[in-house]
């Protein structure tokens, strides 16, 4: 009887070790994180996409084109601010692919983002899941609406090779781990 319990415990441990390798994180479950200017490669089905978070800025308001040749001021809702994150993706593989999905947290999902890129964002807004032929790159800004007390240390960015961004894919930080307190 005792040996059956040992066998059951040993089998449970084998199953747990095998499951430990299964994770939603990209990069095989790596605990790595990336900072501003650092590039990581995401494997897609047939190609590889290099992803870099280039820059960021917070804003309470910004100027955007109004559709009639003029500009309009877009203001964050009370108690919130805009977080803009500039990203560059490049297809470094040998096959055509797609721009990865992106998400920024913390994000107030009850706030709706107004239409229009800021006038200073000359490369426009980043668009997820768009064709990205081999050798080509795209740069753009991701806009998130966050609470007005969110700082650089609170924000994380995630990229996914499919539409669903999971919690394990939040790997890009606006400040390095050692800068956080």
C-alpha positions as CSV (number, residue, x, y, z in Angstrom):
1,X,0.0,0.0,0.0
2,X,2.8,2.4,0.9
3,X,4.5,1.7,-2.4
4,X,1.3,2.6,-4.3
5,X,1.3,6.0,-2.6
6,X,4.9,6.6,-3.5
7,X,4.1,5.7,-7.1
8,X,1.1,8.1,-7.1
9,X,3.3,10.9,-5.6
10,X,6.0,10.3,-8.2
11,X,3.5,10.4,-11.0
12,X,2.0,13.6,-9.7
13,X,5.4,15.2,-9.5
14,X,6.2,14.1,-13.1
15,X,2.9,15.7,-14.3
16,X,3.5,18.9,-12.4
17,X,7.0,19.2,-13.8
18,X,5.7,18.6,-17.3
19,X,2.9,21.2,-16.8
20,X,5.4,23.7,-15.4
21,X,6.8,24.0,-18.9
22,X,3.4,24.9,-20.4
23,X,2.8,28.6,-20.1
24,X,1.1,31.5,-21.8
25,X,4.3,33.6,-21.8
26,X,6.0,34.1,-25.1
27,X,9.6,33.0,-25.3
28,X,9.0,29.6,-23.7
29,X,8.0,30.9,-20.3
30,X,10.9,33.2,-19.9
31,X,10.8,35.6,-17.0
32,X,12.7,38.2,-19.0
33,X,11.5,41.8,-19.3
34,X,12.4,44.4,-21.9
35,X,12.9,48.2,-21.5
36,X,12.7,51.2,-23.8
37,X,14.8,50.6,-26.9
38,X,15.2,46.9,-26.3
39,X,14.1,44.5,-29.0
40,X,12.7,41.0,-28.7
41,X,11.8,38.6,-31.4
42,X,8.3,36.9,-31.4
43,X,7.9,33.7,-33.4
44,X,4.8,33.5,-35.5
45,X,3.6,30.5,-37.5
46,X,6.0,31.0,-40.4
47,X,8.1,34.0,-39.6
48,X,9.7,36.1,-36.8
49,X,8.7,39.6,-35.8
50,X,11.1,41.9,-34.0
51,X,9.4,44.2,-31.5
52,X,10.8,47.3,-29.9
53,X,9.1,49.8,-27.5
54,X,10.8,53.1,-28.6
55,X,9.3,55.9,-26.5
56,X,6.4,56.9,-24.3
57,X,4.6,60.0,-23.0
58,X,1.8,60.9,-20.7
59,X,-0.7,63.7,-21.7
60,X,-3.8,65.2,-20.1
61,X,-4.8,66.4,-23.6
62,X,-3.5,66.6,-27.1
63,X,-4.3,68.1,-30.5
64,X,-5.6,65.9,-33.2
65,X,-6.8,66.4,-36.8
66,X,-10.6,67.1,-36.8
67,X,-11.3,65.8,-40.3
68,X,-11.9,69.2,-41.9
69,X,-8.3,70.3,-42.2
70,X,-8.2,71.8,-38.7
71,X,-7.4,70.4,-35.2
72,X,-9.3,69.7,-32.1
73,X,-8.2,69.3,-28.5
74,X,-8.8,65.9,-27.1
75,X,-9.0,65.9,-23.3
76,X,-8.7,62.9,-21.0
77,X,-11.8,62.2,-18.8
78,X,-11.7,63.5,-15.2
79,X,-9.4,61.4,-13.1
80,X,-7.6,60.0,-16.1
81,X,-4.7,60.7,-18.5
82,X,-3.5,59.4,-21.8
83,X,-0.5,57.1,-22.1
84,X,1.1,57.0,-25.6
85,X,3.7,54.2,-26.3
86,X,5.7,54.3,-29.5
87,X,6.4,50.8,-30.9
88,X,8.3,49.5,-33.9
89,X,7.8,46.0,-35.4
90,X,9.8,44.5,-38.2
91,X,9.4,41.2,-40.0
92,X,12.9,39.7,-39.7
93,X,11.8,36.3,-41.0
94,X,11.7,34.8,-44.4
95,X,7.9,34.7,-44.8
96,X,5.1,37.3,-44.7
97,X,3.5,37.8,-41.4
98,X,1.4,40.3,-39.4
99,X,1.9,43.0,-36.9
100,X,1.4,41.6,-33.4
101,X,-1.5,42.5,-31.1
102,X,-0.5,45.0,-28.4
103,X,-2.0,45.9,-25.0
104,X,-1.0,48.4,-22.3
105,X,-1.8,48.1,-18.6
106,X,-3.0,49.4,-16.3
107,X,-5.8,50.4,-18.5
108,X,-9.2,51.8,-17.6
109,X,-11.4,49.6,-19.8
110,X,-14.5,51.8,-19.0
111,X,-13.0,54.8,-20.7
112,X,-13.4,55.1,-24.5
113,X,-10.4,56.4,-26.5
114,X,-11.3,59.3,-28.8
115,X,-10.6,58.9,-32.5
116,X,-7.6,60.6,-34.0
117,X,-3.8,60.5,-33.5
118,X,-2.0,63.5,-31.9
119,X,-0.6,65.9,-34.3
120,X,2.9,65.2,-33.0
121,X,2.5,61.5,-33.8
122,X,3.7,61.9,-37.4
123,X,4.0,58.1,-37.8
124,X,0.4,57.6,-36.7
125,X,-1.2,55.1,-34.4
126,X,0.0,51.5,-34.3
127,X,-2.4,49.0,-35.8
128,X,-2.5,45.4,-34.6
129,X,-2.9,42.4,-36.8
130,X,-2.1,44.0,-40.2
131,X,0.0,42.5,-43.0
132,X,3.7,42.8,-42.5
133,X,5.7,41.5,-45.5
134,X,9.2,40.1,-44.9
135,X,11.8,42.8,-44.4
136,X,9.3,45.5,-43.7
137,X,8.7,47.4,-40.5
138,X,5.9,49.6,-39.0
139,X,6.2,52.3,-36.3
140,X,3.3,53.9,-34.6
141,X,1.8,55.0,-31.2
142,X,-0.4,52.9,-29.0
143,X,-2.9,55.1,-27.0
144,X,-4.2,54.0,-23.6
145,X,-6.4,55.8,-21.1
146,X,-5.1,55.3,-17.6
147,X,-5.9,56.7,-14.2
148,X,-4.3,60.1,-13.6
149,X,-2.0,58.7,-10.8
150,X,-0.4,56.1,-13.1
151,X,3.3,56.6,-13.5
152,X,6.0,55.0,-15.7
153,X,6.6,52.4,-13.0
154,X,3.0,51.2,-13.2
155,X,2.8,50.6,-17.0
156,X,3.5,47.4,-18.8
157,X,3.2,46.6,-22.5
158,X,2.4,43.2,-24.1
159,X,2.6,41.9,-27.6
160,X,1.0,38.7,-28.9
161,X,1.3,36.9,-32.2
162,X,-2.5,36.3,-32.0
163,X,-5.4,38.6,-31.1
164,X,-5.6,37.5,-27.5
165,X,-3.0,39.2,-25.2
166,X,-2.5,37.1,-22.1
167,X,-1.2,38.3,-18.7
168,X,2.1,36.4,-19.2
169,X,2.9,38.5,-22.3
170,X,3.3,41.8,-20.4
171,X,7.1,41.9,-20.8
172,X,7.9,45.5,-21.7
173,X,8.4,48.0,-18.9
174,X,8.7,51.8,-19.2
175,X,11.3,51.8,-16.5
176,X,13.9,49.2,-15.7
177,X,13.3,46.9,-12.8
178,X,16.1,48.4,-10.7
179,X,14.6,51.9,-11.2
180,X,11.3,50.9,-9.6
181,X,10.8,51.5,-5.9
